[in-house]
Amino acid sequence: MFSARFFPAYGVTIFCAPGCPAQADDLLDHRLLFVWDELGEPERVRELLGRYAPFAPAALPNYARRSQHAGENWTFSLAEREGATTLGFVLLGLTDAELEQIDDYEGAPVHKVRYALSVRVGDIERVAGVYLAAGSYLGE
């Protein structure tokens, strides 16, 4: 279903739907978004945006997944933790309007806030948007 294209200069493979040309320049765009939860599922991204977004494996250093259980509700978020790494993907080729759609989906800025953090994509380090939970999401 997805095609893969390896870019040796960056040591990264970009995955995209048929007919979607993967370009190395996509990695240089300022609208990279690191995802690690259900937005790491291409089908969920398609449901939200109306299209598949190209993506590449990525790692977020010094953050760990955390879960909290309160009654019947579970919350999942990222927490700073020295030495930890969270694996996920960067979504590529997003428009400003699509980032706004994802902001709405994530409950920004009330429940989550999109921060610019350093992520590792293949052999390169890039800045990508990362959603971190706000106090209201964590019941604080």
Secondary structure in CASP SS format (residue, H / E / C, confidence):
PFRMAT SS
TARGET T0000
AUTHOR 0000-0000-0000
METHOD secondary structure of the structure
MODEL  1
M C 1.00
F C 1.00
S E 1.00
A E 1.00
R E 1.00
F E 1.00
F E 1.00
P C 1.00
A C 1.00
Y C 1.00
G C 1.00
V E 1.00
T E 1.00
I E 1.00
F E 1.00
C E 1.00
A C 1.00
P C 1.00
G C 1.00
C C 1.00
P C 1.00
A C 1.00
Q C 1.00
A H 1.00
D H 1.00
D H 1.00
L H 1.00
L H 1.00
D C 1.00
H C 1.00
R C 1.00
L C 1.00
L E 1.00
F E 1.00
V E 1.00
W C 1.00
D C 1.00
E H 1.00
L H 1.00
G H 1.00
E C 1.00
P H 1.00
E H 1.00
R H 1.00
V H 1.00
R H 1.00
E H 1.00
L H 1.00
L H 1.00
G C 1.00
R C 1.00
Y C 1.00
A C 1.00
P C 1.00
F E 1.00
A E 1.00
P E 1.00
A E 1.00
A E 1.00
L E 1.00
P E 1.00
N E 1.00
Y E 1.00
A E 1.00
R E 1.00
R E 1.00
S E 1.00
Q E 1.00
H E 1.00
A E 1.00
G C 1.00
E C 1.00
N E 1.00
W E 1.00
T E 1.00
F E 1.00
S E 1.00
L E 1.00
A E 1.00
E E 1.00
R E 1.00
E E 1.00
G E 1.00
A E 1.00
T E 1.00
T E 1.00
L E 1.00
G E 1.00
F E 1.00
V E 1.00
L E 1.00
L C 1.00
G C 1.00
L C 1.00
T C 1.00
D H 1.00
A H 1.00
E H 1.00
L H 1.00
E H 1.00
Q H 1.00
I H 1.00
D H 1.00
D H 1.00
Y H 1.00
E H 1.00
G C 1.00
A C 1.00
P C 1.00
V C 1.00
H C 1.00
K E 1.00
V E 1.00
R E 1.00
Y E 1.00
A E 1.00
L E 1.00
S E 1.00
V E 1.00
R E 1.00
V E 1.00
G C 1.00
D C 1.00
I E 1.00
E E 1.00
R E 1.00
V E 1.00
A E 1.00
G E 1.00
V E 1.00
Y E 1.00
L E 1.00
A E 1.00
A C 1.00
G C 1.00
S C 1.00
Y C 1.00
L C 1.00
G C 1.00
E C 1.00
END
